[in-house]
Amino acid sequence: MNIINRKFTYIDLTYLNQMSNHNSEFILEMIGIYKLQIPDFQNKLSCSRKKDDIEELLKITHKIKGALAIMGVSYFEEVLT
């Protein structure tokens, strides 16, 4: 099944489809970037939490919210606001 028309449990590619005019190459590139960002986000969140660095935590969660919105991951939206 084509990535554009595939149904996922936790993500909604509607925004990416609209933004890219259903360009599957672009969508796959964005998914790849998102996947690369996840470990970095996790590491930065963990380090900031251990240091009680609230400012850095706020910056990271802001970046994460943007990435989640692009990928259509609404599951965590309430948790991060």
N, C-alpha and C positions, 0 to 999 in steps of 0.2 A: 504494500500500500504506500502511496506517495506520502511523504512527510507532511505536506500541506493539508491533506484531508484526513490524516490520522487523528483519532481521538485518544487523548491522554487522561489519566486520572487526576493529576495534580497541576498540569499546565494547560493553558489555553493559548494557542498560537494565533488567535484572531488578530491581535494588535500587530504582530510580526507579519502576518499575511497581508494586512491592509497597508502597513508601512512599506513593505517591499513589493507591493503589487503582485503577490503570490510567487515571488522569486525564490524557489527552493534552495538554490545555491547560497543566497544571502541568508536565508533562515538557518541553514545548516552552519554557516559561518558564525552567526550570532549564538547559536546553541553551543558551538565549540568554545567561544569566548566565555560564555556563561559557565561552562563546565570547568574551565581553567581558573576562573575567579573564585569558585567555591572554596577550595583549600586555603587560598590566601585570606578570604574573609573569615574562615573558621580560625585560622592561626591568629589573625589580628584581634578578633573578638576575645579569644582565650587570653592572649597576652594583656590586652587592655583591662579585662575583668580582673586578672590576677594583680595588676598594678592599681586597681580602683581608679583608672583613668577615665572618668566620665566623659570628658570632652572628646577623647578618641573614640569611645564607644558610640557616642552620638554621631560622629562623622561616619563611622563604619556602617552603622545601621541605616543612615541616610543613603549611602551608596548601595547597600543591599536592597533597600526598598525599591530603588530605581531599577536594579537588575531584575528583581522579582516582578515588577510591573511590566517590563518589556517581555518577559517570558510568560506572563499571564499566570503567575503563581500567586493566587489570592489567599491560599491557605494560611500564610504567615502574616498577612497584611495587618490584622488586628493586633497581633503580638508585638509587632515592631512600631506601632503608633502610640 
